[in-house]
């Protein structure tokens, strides 16, 4: 592994909550490269053993903790020089609710980090976080931000748009739906007409931005919105996926007035073991607002990161959804 050890990180301890997730594993890798000692606080350490080889022997430590249990969080924070909170949910399931994880869990991490004397804190939120939103996801993201700011005023808050990469739950989810559906069946995927705008950010770029913010005194107390170099409507994203996979399907509009019924059906699938809902009613509420960077926001550029495009990254991992695999022709 190539080491790019930074002066700020050399030998210091960063505690990462949610480090085994899609974004977290990339953050852990980046921090290890920069010379940080990384303690990854996760609910199931035995499922996170793949993180250990991302650093030198002993550099990446796994620690069992749950943000819903304050005692475990306090133990995980012992001796921390910096904290990164990446814990979040895409949908609710069982005891894992938005309120308990994104609002109360974030508050617990920040309050106990402050008690430990930590002032270098990066918190992952999301574009669209809004205390007045009718989306429970967006509302609890805002509550988490407020709790973090109250406990650690020097915290840096990162708000990405949808994040993409080989293991994402955005492009991959839509590609799965399109590849499984019969070609003759109209798919009501154009929620609200498919006009909602997104500014997808590559997971490696988001991880770089988080690591850069952690090491930048100038980033303390600030909020950054992370979006890629291009914006796309939902319709354009679906068309792009169909072109890259060769899975041409009939897309049907689903007005917001009837779309909640689709979300309710999707939530029923959550009761099937190991099956995530394709869409929920709360996610449909999110689609009522564009998911793009505000004109006056601090961005990737302010952290010295040049974001990569969807077109440069996504085709390589969508190839597996083609009928005959990566060597099959894409649609012209």
MARDRENDREN-371039 format. One record per residue (C-alpha): x, y, z. Coordinates in Angstrom, 3 decimals. Example, Ala and Ser with C-alpha at 12.3 -4.5 7.8 and 13.67 -1.06 7.14 Angstrom:
// residues 2
<pt><xx>12.300</xx><yy>-4.500</yy><zz>7.800</zz></pt>
<pt><xx>13.670</xx><yy>-1.060</yy><zz>7.140</zz></pt>
// end
This chain:
// residues 332
<pt><xx>0.000</xx><yy>0.000</yy><zz>0.000</zz></pt>
<pt><xx>1.306</xx><yy>3.454</yy><zz>-0.878</zz></pt>
<pt><xx>1.578</xx><yy>5.660</yy><zz>2.196</zz></pt>
<pt><xx>0.816</xx><yy>9.376</yy><zz>1.983</zz></pt>
<pt><xx>1.343</xx><yy>10.149</yy><zz>5.632</zz></pt>
<pt><xx>0.206</xx><yy>13.619</yy><zz>6.656</zz></pt>
<pt><xx>1.809</xx><yy>15.650</yy><zz>9.401</zz></pt>
<pt><xx>-1.593</xx><yy>16.207</yy><zz>11.035</zz></pt>
<pt><xx>-2.514</xx><yy>12.524</yy><zz>11.153</zz></pt>
<pt><xx>0.784</xx><yy>10.848</yy><zz>11.970</zz></pt>
<pt><xx>0.230</xx><yy>8.579</yy><zz>14.947</zz></pt>
<pt><xx>-2.993</xx><yy>10.263</yy><zz>16.085</zz></pt>
<pt><xx>-6.160</xx><yy>8.320</yy><zz>16.841</zz></pt>
<pt><xx>-9.283</xx><yy>8.876</yy><zz>14.752</zz></pt>
<pt><xx>-12.452</xx><yy>7.115</yy><zz>15.887</zz></pt>
<pt><xx>-14.819</xx><yy>6.401</yy><zz>13.005</zz></pt>
<pt><xx>-18.446</xx><yy>5.525</yy><zz>13.693</zz></pt>
<pt><xx>-20.034</xx><yy>3.711</yy><zz>10.758</zz></pt>
<pt><xx>-16.663</xx><yy>2.863</yy><zz>9.278</zz></pt>
<pt><xx>-17.728</xx><yy>-0.447</yy><zz>7.744</zz></pt>
<pt><xx>-20.368</xx><yy>1.107</yy><zz>5.503</zz></pt>
<pt><xx>-20.194</xx><yy>2.163</yy><zz>1.874</zz></pt>
<pt><xx>-18.639</xx><yy>5.564</yy><zz>2.601</zz></pt>
<pt><xx>-16.938</xx><yy>4.499</yy><zz>5.818</zz></pt>
<pt><xx>-14.648</xx><yy>1.874</yy><zz>4.339</zz></pt>
<pt><xx>-13.268</xx><yy>4.467</yy><zz>1.928</zz></pt>
<pt><xx>-12.730</xx><yy>6.940</yy><zz>4.763</zz></pt>
<pt><xx>-10.886</xx><yy>4.304</yy><zz>6.815</zz></pt>
<pt><xx>-8.620</xx><yy>3.545</yy><zz>3.865</zz></pt>
<pt><xx>-7.850</xx><yy>7.248</yy><zz>3.338</zz></pt>
<pt><xx>-7.082</xx><yy>7.881</yy><zz>6.990</zz></pt>
<pt><xx>-4.780</xx><yy>4.867</yy><zz>7.165</zz></pt>
<pt><xx>-2.889</xx><yy>6.110</yy><zz>4.112</zz></pt>
<pt><xx>-2.476</xx><yy>9.473</yy><zz>5.822</zz></pt>
<pt><xx>-0.905</xx><yy>7.837</yy><zz>8.864</zz></pt>
<pt><xx>-3.788</xx><yy>7.989</yy><zz>11.319</zz></pt>
<pt><xx>-4.424</xx><yy>5.204</yy><zz>13.776</zz></pt>
<pt><xx>-8.042</xx><yy>4.292</yy><zz>13.110</zz></pt>
<pt><xx>-10.493</xx><yy>2.831</yy><zz>15.587</zz></pt>
<pt><xx>-13.607</xx><yy>1.706</yy><zz>13.731</zz></pt>
<pt><xx>-16.664</xx><yy>1.664</yy><zz>15.984</zz></pt>
<pt><xx>-19.188</xx><yy>-0.776</yy><zz>14.529</zz></pt>
<pt><xx>-22.098</xx><yy>-2.863</yy><zz>15.798</zz></pt>
<pt><xx>-20.701</xx><yy>-6.140</yy><zz>14.425</zz></pt>
<pt><xx>-16.883</xx><yy>-6.202</yy><zz>14.340</zz></pt>
<pt><xx>-16.850</xx><yy>-9.752</yy><zz>12.950</zz></pt>
<pt><xx>-18.497</xx><yy>-8.382</yy><zz>9.789</zz></pt>
<pt><xx>-15.838</xx><yy>-5.673</yy><zz>9.432</zz></pt>
<pt><xx>-12.641</xx><yy>-7.746</yy><zz>9.397</zz></pt>
<pt><xx>-12.039</xx><yy>-6.671</yy><zz>5.788</zz></pt>
<pt><xx>-11.007</xx><yy>-3.242</yy><zz>7.119</zz></pt>
<pt><xx>-7.885</xx><yy>-4.461</yy><zz>8.920</zz></pt>
<pt><xx>-5.681</xx><yy>-4.860</yy><zz>5.807</zz></pt>
<pt><xx>-6.364</xx><yy>-1.232</yy><zz>4.851</zz></pt>
<pt><xx>-3.584</xx><yy>-0.177</yy><zz>7.209</zz></pt>
<pt><xx>-0.324</xx><yy>-1.498</yy><zz>8.575</zz></pt>
<pt><xx>-0.420</xx><yy>-4.206</yy><zz>11.228</zz></pt>
<pt><xx>-2.372</xx><yy>-2.848</yy><zz>14.191</zz></pt>
<pt><xx>-3.146</xx><yy>0.476</yy><zz>12.527</zz></pt>
<pt><xx>-6.868</xx><yy>-0.267</yy><zz>12.047</zz></pt>
<pt><xx>-8.664</xx><yy>-1.451</yy><zz>15.182</zz></pt>
<pt><xx>-12.230</xx><yy>-2.748</yy><zz>15.321</zz></pt>
<pt><xx>-14.341</xx><yy>-1.824</yy><zz>18.336</zz></pt>
<pt><xx>-17.868</xx><yy>-2.927</yy><zz>19.142</zz></pt>
<pt><xx>-20.145</xx><yy>0.051</yy><zz>19.726</zz></pt>
<pt><xx>-23.685</xx><yy>1.123</yy><zz>18.956</zz></pt>
<pt><xx>-24.675</xx><yy>4.799</yy><zz>18.806</zz></pt>
<pt><xx>-27.953</xx><yy>3.849</yy><zz>20.513</zz></pt>
<pt><xx>-26.005</xx><yy>2.686</yy><zz>23.595</zz></pt>
<pt><xx>-24.084</xx><yy>5.564</yy><zz>25.167</zz></pt>
<pt><xx>-21.806</xx><yy>3.418</yy><zz>27.342</zz></pt>
<pt><xx>-20.346</xx><yy>1.682</yy><zz>24.285</zz></pt>
<pt><xx>-19.876</xx><yy>5.032</yy><zz>22.533</zz></pt>
<pt><xx>-18.039</xx><yy>6.448</yy><zz>25.543</zz></pt>
<pt><xx>-15.680</xx><yy>3.470</yy><zz>25.613</zz></pt>
<pt><xx>-15.013</xx><yy>3.743</yy><zz>21.882</zz></pt>
<pt><xx>-14.048</xx><yy>7.417</yy><zz>22.260</zz></pt>
<pt><xx>-11.414</xx><yy>6.838</yy><zz>24.929</zz></pt>
<pt><xx>-8.179</xx><yy>8.562</yy><zz>23.913</zz></pt>
<pt><xx>-9.549</xx><yy>9.937</yy><zz>20.635</zz></pt>
<pt><xx>-7.804</xx><yy>12.844</yy><zz>18.912</zz></pt>
<pt><xx>-10.496</xx><yy>13.136</yy><zz>16.242</zz></pt>
<pt><xx>-13.956</xx><yy>11.716</yy><zz>15.568</zz></pt>
<pt><xx>-15.849</xx><yy>11.040</yy><zz>12.351</zz></pt>
<pt><xx>-19.532</xx><yy>10.163</yy><zz>12.569</zz></pt>
<pt><xx>-20.806</xx><yy>8.462</yy><zz>9.410</zz></pt>
<pt><xx>-23.737</xx><yy>6.583</yy><zz>10.925</zz></pt>
<pt><xx>-26.975</xx><yy>6.974</yy><zz>9.008</zz></pt>
<pt><xx>-29.890</xx><yy>5.080</yy><zz>7.497</zz></pt>
<pt><xx>-31.433</xx><yy>4.991</yy><zz>4.039</zz></pt>
<pt><xx>-34.618</xx><yy>3.480</yy><zz>5.434</zz></pt>
<pt><xx>-35.974</xx><yy>2.420</yy><zz>8.813</zz></pt>
<pt><xx>-36.045</xx><yy>-1.206</yy><zz>9.909</zz></pt>
<pt><xx>-36.889</xx><yy>-2.686</yy><zz>13.295</zz></pt>
<pt><xx>-35.142</xx><yy>-0.817</yy><zz>16.110</zz></pt>
<pt><xx>-33.053</xx><yy>1.122</yy><zz>13.595</zz></pt>
<pt><xx>-35.155</xx><yy>4.262</yy><zz>13.266</zz></pt>
<pt><xx>-34.176</xx><yy>7.657</yy><zz>11.858</zz></pt>
<pt><xx>-34.857</xx><yy>9.306</yy><zz>15.213</zz></pt>
<pt><xx>-32.792</xx><yy>6.854</yy><zz>17.263</zz></pt>
<pt><xx>-29.843</xx><yy>6.677</yy><zz>14.860</zz></pt>
<pt><xx>-29.577</xx><yy>9.964</yy><zz>12.963</zz></pt>
<pt><xx>-30.840</xx><yy>12.332</yy><zz>15.668</zz></pt>
<pt><xx>-30.269</xx><yy>10.710</yy><zz>19.057</zz></pt>
<pt><xx>-27.275</xx><yy>8.641</yy><zz>17.933</zz></pt>
<pt><xx>-25.488</xx><yy>11.661</yy><zz>16.473</zz></pt>
<pt><xx>-26.202</xx><yy>13.599</yy><zz>19.658</zz></pt>
<pt><xx>-24.696</xx><yy>10.818</yy><zz>21.769</zz></pt>
<pt><xx>-21.496</xx><yy>10.672</yy><zz>19.717</zz></pt>
<pt><xx>-21.042</xx><yy>14.451</yy><zz>19.770</zz></pt>
<pt><xx>-21.879</xx><yy>14.936</yy><zz>23.447</zz></pt>
<pt><xx>-19.541</xx><yy>12.161</yy><zz>24.558</zz></pt>
<pt><xx>-16.799</xx><yy>13.368</yy><zz>22.203</zz></pt>
<pt><xx>-17.060</xx><yy>16.802</yy><zz>23.806</zz></pt>
<pt><xx>-16.822</xx><yy>15.172</yy><zz>27.232</zz></pt>
<pt><xx>-13.636</xx><yy>13.433</yy><zz>26.049</zz></pt>
<pt><xx>-12.254</xx><yy>16.834</yy><zz>25.020</zz></pt>
<pt><xx>-12.381</xx><yy>16.187</yy><zz>21.265</zz></pt>
<pt><xx>-12.560</xx><yy>19.318</yy><zz>19.117</zz></pt>
<pt><xx>-11.742</xx><yy>17.785</yy><zz>15.735</zz></pt>
<pt><xx>-15.051</xx><yy>16.296</yy><zz>14.638</zz></pt>
<pt><xx>-16.508</xx><yy>15.588</yy><zz>11.183</zz></pt>
<pt><xx>-20.187</xx><yy>14.734</yy><zz>10.880</zz></pt>
<pt><xx>-21.772</xx><yy>13.284</yy><zz>7.742</zz></pt>
<pt><xx>-25.213</xx><yy>14.686</yy><zz>7.014</zz></pt>
<pt><xx>-26.919</xx><yy>15.099</yy><zz>3.627</zz></pt>
<pt><xx>-28.037</xx><yy>17.752</yy><zz>1.182</zz></pt>
<pt><xx>-31.658</xx><yy>18.465</yy><zz>1.982</zz></pt>
<pt><xx>-31.287</xx><yy>18.229</yy><zz>5.765</zz></pt>
<pt><xx>-34.143</xx><yy>20.429</yy><zz>6.974</zz></pt>
<pt><xx>-35.815</xx><yy>20.640</yy><zz>10.371</zz></pt>
<pt><xx>-39.109</xx><yy>21.617</yy><zz>8.684</zz></pt>
<pt><xx>-39.115</xx><yy>18.869</yy><zz>6.039</zz></pt>
<pt><xx>-42.022</xx><yy>16.440</yy><zz>5.789</zz></pt>
<pt><xx>-39.386</xx><yy>13.738</yy><zz>5.205</zz></pt>
<pt><xx>-38.412</xx><yy>12.012</yy><zz>8.444</zz></pt>
<pt><xx>-34.974</xx><yy>11.281</yy><zz>6.961</zz></pt>
<pt><xx>-34.281</xx><yy>14.943</yy><zz>6.145</zz></pt>
<pt><xx>-35.729</xx><yy>16.171</yy><zz>9.429</zz></pt>
<pt><xx>-33.614</xx><yy>13.851</yy><zz>11.596</zz></pt>
<pt><xx>-30.519</xx><yy>14.691</yy><zz>9.562</zz></pt>
<pt><xx>-31.114</xx><yy>18.328</yy><zz>10.525</zz></pt>
<pt><xx>-31.691</xx><yy>17.355</yy><zz>14.159</zz></pt>
<pt><xx>-28.397</xx><yy>15.464</yy><zz>14.109</zz></pt>
<pt><xx>-26.584</xx><yy>18.489</yy><zz>12.686</zz></pt>
<pt><xx>-28.009</xx><yy>20.744</yy><zz>15.386</zz></pt>
<pt><xx>-27.041</xx><yy>18.323</yy><zz>18.162</zz></pt>
<pt><xx>-23.495</xx><yy>18.056</yy><zz>16.825</zz></pt>
<pt><xx>-23.129</xx><yy>21.834</yy><zz>16.532</zz></pt>
<pt><xx>-24.462</xx><yy>22.350</yy><zz>20.066</zz></pt>
<pt><xx>-22.045</xx><yy>19.824</yy><zz>21.574</zz></pt>
<pt><xx>-18.975</xx><yy>20.502</yy><zz>19.399</zz></pt>
<pt><xx>-19.126</xx><yy>24.003</yy><zz>17.862</zz></pt>
<pt><xx>-15.895</xx><yy>23.333</yy><zz>15.953</zz></pt>
<pt><xx>-17.390</xx><yy>20.322</yy><zz>14.158</zz></pt>
<pt><xx>-17.304</xx><yy>20.188</yy><zz>10.367</zz></pt>
<pt><xx>-20.539</xx><yy>19.085</yy><zz>8.715</zz></pt>
<pt><xx>-20.490</xx><yy>17.388</yy><zz>5.314</zz></pt>
<pt><xx>-23.644</xx><yy>17.254</yy><zz>3.196</zz></pt>
<pt><xx>-23.220</xx><yy>15.082</yy><zz>0.084</zz></pt>
<pt><xx>-25.750</xx><yy>14.616</yy><zz>-2.678</zz></pt>
<pt><xx>-26.370</xx><yy>10.971</yy><zz>-3.619</zz></pt>
<pt><xx>-23.076</xx><yy>9.084</yy><zz>-3.402</zz></pt>
<pt><xx>-22.075</xx><yy>6.632</yy><zz>-6.112</zz></pt>
<pt><xx>-19.475</xx><yy>3.904</yy><zz>-6.421</zz></pt>
<pt><xx>-19.282</xx><yy>0.154</yy><zz>-7.127</zz></pt>
<pt><xx>-21.237</xx><yy>-0.757</yy><zz>-3.980</zz></pt>
<pt><xx>-23.743</xx><yy>2.106</yy><zz>-4.025</zz></pt>
<pt><xx>-27.463</xx><yy>1.780</yy><zz>-3.393</zz></pt>
<pt><xx>-28.469</xx><yy>4.262</yy><zz>-6.067</zz></pt>
<pt><xx>-27.263</xx><yy>3.294</yy><zz>-9.532</zz></pt>
<pt><xx>-27.089</xx><yy>-0.366</yy><zz>-8.513</zz></pt>
<pt><xx>-30.625</xx><yy>-0.342</yy><zz>-7.127</zz></pt>
<pt><xx>-32.126</xx><yy>1.132</yy><zz>-10.296</zz></pt>
<pt><xx>-30.011</xx><yy>-1.177</yy><zz>-12.478</zz></pt>
<pt><xx>-31.313</xx><yy>-4.183</yy><zz>-10.529</zz></pt>
<pt><xx>-34.929</xx><yy>-3.087</yy><zz>-10.957</zz></pt>
<pt><xx>-34.465</xx><yy>-2.453</yy><zz>-14.680</zz></pt>
<pt><xx>-32.667</xx><yy>-5.749</yy><zz>-15.288</zz></pt>
<pt><xx>-35.280</xx><yy>-7.819</yy><zz>-13.432</zz></pt>
<pt><xx>-38.370</xx><yy>-6.228</yy><zz>-14.976</zz></pt>
<pt><xx>-39.940</xx><yy>-7.686</yy><zz>-18.155</zz></pt>
<pt><xx>-39.323</xx><yy>-5.415</yy><zz>-21.184</zz></pt>
<pt><xx>-43.061</xx><yy>-5.056</yy><zz>-21.828</zz></pt>
<pt><xx>-43.982</xx><yy>-3.987</yy><zz>-18.264</zz></pt>
<pt><xx>-44.246</xx><yy>-0.194</yy><zz>-17.713</zz></pt>
<pt><xx>-42.225</xx><yy>0.769</yy><zz>-14.636</zz></pt>
<pt><xx>-43.574</xx><yy>3.711</yy><zz>-12.574</zz></pt>
<pt><xx>-40.092</xx><yy>4.993</yy><zz>-11.767</zz></pt>
<pt><xx>-40.594</xx><yy>8.558</yy><zz>-12.970</zz></pt>
<pt><xx>-41.721</xx><yy>9.811</yy><zz>-9.572</zz></pt>
<pt><xx>-43.088</xx><yy>13.321</yy><zz>-9.947</zz></pt>
<pt><xx>-42.422</xx><yy>13.079</yy><zz>-13.666</zz></pt>
<pt><xx>-38.729</xx><yy>12.261</yy><zz>-13.152</zz></pt>
<pt><xx>-37.777</xx><yy>15.941</yy><zz>-12.927</zz></pt>
<pt><xx>-35.989</xx><yy>15.860</yy><zz>-9.550</zz></pt>
<pt><xx>-32.354</xx><yy>16.928</yy><zz>-9.943</zz></pt>
<pt><xx>-29.348</xx><yy>15.170</yy><zz>-8.429</zz></pt>
<pt><xx>-25.648</xx><yy>16.024</yy><zz>-8.300</zz></pt>
<pt><xx>-24.041</xx><yy>12.614</yy><zz>-7.667</zz></pt>
<pt><xx>-20.712</xx><yy>12.555</yy><zz>-5.834</zz></pt>
<pt><xx>-18.150</xx><yy>9.754</yy><zz>-6.196</zz></pt>
<pt><xx>-17.515</xx><yy>7.907</yy><zz>-2.939</zz></pt>
<pt><xx>-13.715</xx><yy>8.216</yy><zz>-3.194</zz></pt>
<pt><xx>-14.059</xx><yy>11.987</yy><zz>-3.596</zz></pt>
<pt><xx>-16.376</xx><yy>12.196</yy><zz>-0.580</zz></pt>
<pt><xx>-13.869</xx><yy>10.199</yy><zz>1.485</zz></pt>
<pt><xx>-11.035</xx><yy>12.484</yy><zz>0.341</zz></pt>
<pt><xx>-13.082</xx><yy>15.527</yy><zz>1.339</zz></pt>
<pt><xx>-13.817</xx><yy>14.091</yy><zz>4.782</zz></pt>
<pt><xx>-10.136</xx><yy>13.317</yy><zz>5.394</zz></pt>
<pt><xx>-9.116</xx><yy>16.763</yy><zz>4.122</zz></pt>
<pt><xx>-11.639</xx><yy>18.458</yy><zz>6.417</zz></pt>
<pt><xx>-10.414</xx><yy>16.436</yy><zz>9.372</zz></pt>
<pt><xx>-6.893</xx><yy>17.760</yy><zz>8.852</zz></pt>
<pt><xx>-7.783</xx><yy>21.363</yy><zz>8.002</zz></pt>
<pt><xx>-8.113</xx><yy>23.847</yy><zz>10.873</zz></pt>
<pt><xx>-9.811</xx><yy>26.180</yy><zz>8.378</zz></pt>
<pt><xx>-12.675</xx><yy>23.685</yy><zz>7.988</zz></pt>
<pt><xx>-13.647</xx><yy>23.695</yy><zz>11.641</zz></pt>
<pt><xx>-17.109</xx><yy>24.984</yy><zz>12.376</zz></pt>
<pt><xx>-18.062</xx><yy>25.000</yy><zz>8.692</zz></pt>
<pt><xx>-20.596</xx><yy>23.141</yy><zz>6.549</zz></pt>
<pt><xx>-19.758</xx><yy>21.780</yy><zz>3.086</zz></pt>
<pt><xx>-22.111</xx><yy>20.552</yy><zz>0.379</zz></pt>
<pt><xx>-20.573</xx><yy>17.870</yy><zz>-1.823</zz></pt>
<pt><xx>-21.853</xx><yy>17.378</yy><zz>-5.339</zz></pt>
<pt><xx>-20.241</xx><yy>16.138</yy><zz>-8.517</zz></pt>
<pt><xx>-19.420</xx><yy>18.330</yy><zz>-11.525</zz></pt>
<pt><xx>-22.751</xx><yy>17.648</yy><zz>-13.276</zz></pt>
<pt><xx>-26.443</xx><yy>17.600</yy><zz>-12.419</zz></pt>
<pt><xx>-28.982</xx><yy>15.122</yy><zz>-13.793</zz></pt>
<pt><xx>-32.728</xx><yy>14.669</yy><zz>-13.547</zz></pt>
<pt><xx>-34.076</xx><yy>11.351</yy><zz>-12.339</zz></pt>
<pt><xx>-35.224</xx><yy>10.654</yy><zz>-15.889</zz></pt>
<pt><xx>-31.716</xx><yy>11.303</yy><zz>-17.253</zz></pt>
<pt><xx>-30.203</xx><yy>8.968</yy><zz>-14.671</zz></pt>
<pt><xx>-32.605</xx><yy>6.161</yy><zz>-15.589</zz></pt>
<pt><xx>-31.942</xx><yy>6.697</yy><zz>-19.304</zz></pt>
<pt><xx>-28.192</xx><yy>6.584</yy><zz>-18.621</zz></pt>
<pt><xx>-28.536</xx><yy>3.292</yy><zz>-16.734</zz></pt>
<pt><xx>-30.606</xx><yy>1.753</yy><zz>-19.533</zz></pt>
<pt><xx>-28.037</xx><yy>2.848</yy><zz>-22.115</zz></pt>
<pt><xx>-25.123</xx><yy>1.406</yy><zz>-20.136</zz></pt>
<pt><xx>-26.803</xx><yy>-1.904</yy><zz>-19.301</zz></pt>
<pt><xx>-28.691</xx><yy>-2.475</yy><zz>-22.537</zz></pt>
<pt><xx>-31.833</xx><yy>-2.955</yy><zz>-20.463</zz></pt>
<pt><xx>-34.313</xx><yy>-0.766</yy><zz>-22.318</zz></pt>
<pt><xx>-37.590</xx><yy>-0.603</yy><zz>-20.389</zz></pt>
<pt><xx>-40.827</xx><yy>1.373</yy><zz>-20.516</zz></pt>
<pt><xx>-40.735</xx><yy>4.177</yy><zz>-17.957</zz></pt>
<pt><xx>-44.082</xx><yy>5.408</yy><zz>-16.692</zz></pt>
<pt><xx>-44.711</xx><yy>8.664</yy><zz>-14.796</zz></pt>
<pt><xx>-45.942</xx><yy>8.453</yy><zz>-11.207</zz></pt>
<pt><xx>-47.360</xx><yy>11.794</yy><zz>-9.990</zz></pt>
<pt><xx>-46.651</xx><yy>12.702</yy><zz>-6.386</zz></pt>
<pt><xx>-50.366</xx><yy>12.303</yy><zz>-5.658</zz></pt>
<pt><xx>-50.218</xx><yy>8.539</yy><zz>-6.298</zz></pt>
<pt><xx>-46.518</xx><yy>7.802</yy><zz>-5.688</zz></pt>
<pt><xx>-46.970</xx><yy>7.121</yy><zz>-1.932</zz></pt>
<pt><xx>-48.836</xx><yy>3.937</yy><zz>-2.842</zz></pt>
<pt><xx>-45.707</xx><yy>2.745</yy><zz>-4.656</zz></pt>
<pt><xx>-43.643</xx><yy>3.559</yy><zz>-1.573</zz></pt>
<pt><xx>-46.055</xx><yy>1.696</yy><zz>0.680</zz></pt>
<pt><xx>-45.733</xx><yy>-1.395</yy><zz>-1.508</zz></pt>
<pt><xx>-41.944</xx><yy>-1.057</yy><zz>-1.425</zz></pt>
<pt><xx>-42.016</xx><yy>-0.967</yy><zz>2.368</zz></pt>
<pt><xx>-43.911</xx><yy>-4.256</yy><zz>2.452</zz></pt>
<pt><xx>-40.908</xx><yy>-5.888</yy><zz>0.785</zz></pt>
<pt><xx>-38.810</xx><yy>-4.863</yy><zz>3.781</zz></pt>
<pt><xx>-40.428</xx><yy>-7.731</yy><zz>5.676</zz></pt>
<pt><xx>-38.727</xx><yy>-10.229</yy><zz>3.365</zz></pt>
<pt><xx>-35.433</xx><yy>-11.368</yy><zz>4.967</zz></pt>
<pt><xx>-32.297</xx><yy>-9.861</yy><zz>3.361</zz></pt>
<pt><xx>-34.444</xx><yy>-7.763</yy><zz>1.007</zz></pt>
<pt><xx>-34.227</xx><yy>-3.970</yy><zz>1.069</zz></pt>
<pt><xx>-37.231</xx><yy>-1.910</yy><zz>-0.039</zz></pt>
<pt><xx>-36.750</xx><yy>-0.525</yy><zz>-3.575</zz></pt>
<pt><xx>-38.333</xx><yy>2.761</yy><zz>-2.467</zz></pt>
<pt><xx>-40.229</xx><yy>4.045</yy><zz>0.565</zz></pt>
<pt><xx>-42.828</xx><yy>6.720</yy><zz>1.178</zz></pt>
<pt><xx>-40.215</xx><yy>8.816</yy><zz>2.957</zz></pt>
<pt><xx>-37.866</xx><yy>8.619</yy><zz>-0.032</zz></pt>
<pt><xx>-40.716</xx><yy>9.772</yy><zz>-2.262</zz></pt>
<pt><xx>-41.118</xx><yy>12.826</yy><zz>-0.025</zz></pt>
<pt><xx>-37.412</xx><yy>13.545</yy><zz>-0.557</zz></pt>
<pt><xx>-37.955</xx><yy>13.540</yy><zz>-4.322</zz></pt>
<pt><xx>-40.120</xx><yy>16.637</yy><zz>-4.019</zz></pt>
<pt><xx>-36.936</xx><yy>18.710</yy><zz>-3.668</zz></pt>
<pt><xx>-33.847</xx><yy>18.846</yy><zz>-5.866</zz></pt>
<pt><xx>-30.752</xx><yy>17.238</yy><zz>-4.344</zz></pt>
<pt><xx>-28.121</xx><yy>19.682</yy><zz>-5.550</zz></pt>
<pt><xx>-25.488</xx><yy>21.976</yy><zz>-4.043</zz></pt>
<pt><xx>-26.679</xx><yy>25.442</yy><zz>-3.014</zz></pt>
<pt><xx>-25.114</xx><yy>28.301</yy><zz>-5.032</zz></pt>
<pt><xx>-23.480</xx><yy>29.873</yy><zz>-1.960</zz></pt>
<pt><xx>-22.274</xx><yy>26.648</yy><zz>-0.307</zz></pt>
<pt><xx>-18.700</xx><yy>25.613</yy><zz>0.432</zz></pt>
<pt><xx>-17.876</xx><yy>22.660</yy><zz>-1.815</zz></pt>
<pt><xx>-15.280</xx><yy>20.070</yy><zz>-2.834</zz></pt>
<pt><xx>-13.188</xx><yy>22.867</yy><zz>-4.333</zz></pt>
<pt><xx>-12.809</xx><yy>24.549</yy><zz>-0.942</zz></pt>
<pt><xx>-11.229</xx><yy>21.334</yy><zz>0.349</zz></pt>
<pt><xx>-8.913</xx><yy>20.920</yy><zz>-2.635</zz></pt>
<pt><xx>-10.819</xx><yy>17.970</yy><zz>-4.121</zz></pt>
<pt><xx>-11.654</xx><yy>17.732</yy><zz>-7.844</zz></pt>
<pt><xx>-14.782</xx><yy>15.551</yy><zz>-8.117</zz></pt>
<pt><xx>-15.078</xx><yy>12.946</yy><zz>-10.847</zz></pt>
<pt><xx>-18.041</xx><yy>12.507</yy><zz>-13.166</zz></pt>
<pt><xx>-20.637</xx><yy>9.764</yy><zz>-13.270</zz></pt>
<pt><xx>-19.584</xx><yy>8.976</yy><zz>-16.849</zz></pt>
<pt><xx>-15.978</xx><yy>8.339</yy><zz>-15.776</zz></pt>
<pt><xx>-16.823</xx><yy>5.823</yy><zz>-13.049</zz></pt>
<pt><xx>-20.273</xx><yy>4.260</yy><zz>-13.264</zz></pt>
<pt><xx>-20.138</xx><yy>2.388</yy><zz>-16.621</zz></pt>
<pt><xx>-17.434</xx><yy>0.046</yy><zz>-15.319</zz></pt>
<pt><xx>-19.623</xx><yy>-1.325</yy><zz>-12.534</zz></pt>
<pt><xx>-22.915</xx><yy>-1.247</yy><zz>-14.415</zz></pt>
<pt><xx>-21.456</xx><yy>-3.660</yy><zz>-16.979</zz></pt>
<pt><xx>-22.423</xx><yy>-6.608</yy><zz>-14.778</zz></pt>
<pt><xx>-26.090</xx><yy>-5.821</yy><zz>-15.402</zz></pt>
<pt><xx>-25.794</xx><yy>-6.335</yy><zz>-19.160</zz></pt>
<pt><xx>-27.448</xx><yy>-9.473</yy><zz>-20.437</zz></pt>
<pt><xx>-24.135</xx><yy>-11.069</yy><zz>-21.378</zz></pt>
<pt><xx>-21.904</xx><yy>-9.305</yy><zz>-18.880</zz></pt>
<pt><xx>-19.116</xx><yy>-6.809</yy><zz>-19.340</zz></pt>
<pt><xx>-18.327</xx><yy>-7.831</yy><zz>-22.909</zz></pt>
<pt><xx>-21.870</xx><yy>-7.217</yy><zz>-24.146</zz></pt>
<pt><xx>-22.685</xx><yy>-4.209</yy><zz>-26.269</zz></pt>
<pt><xx>-24.137</xx><yy>-1.155</yy><zz>-24.547</zz></pt>
<pt><xx>-27.068</xx><yy>0.613</yy><zz>-26.193</zz></pt>
<pt><xx>-25.988</xx><yy>3.220</yy><zz>-28.721</zz></pt>
// end
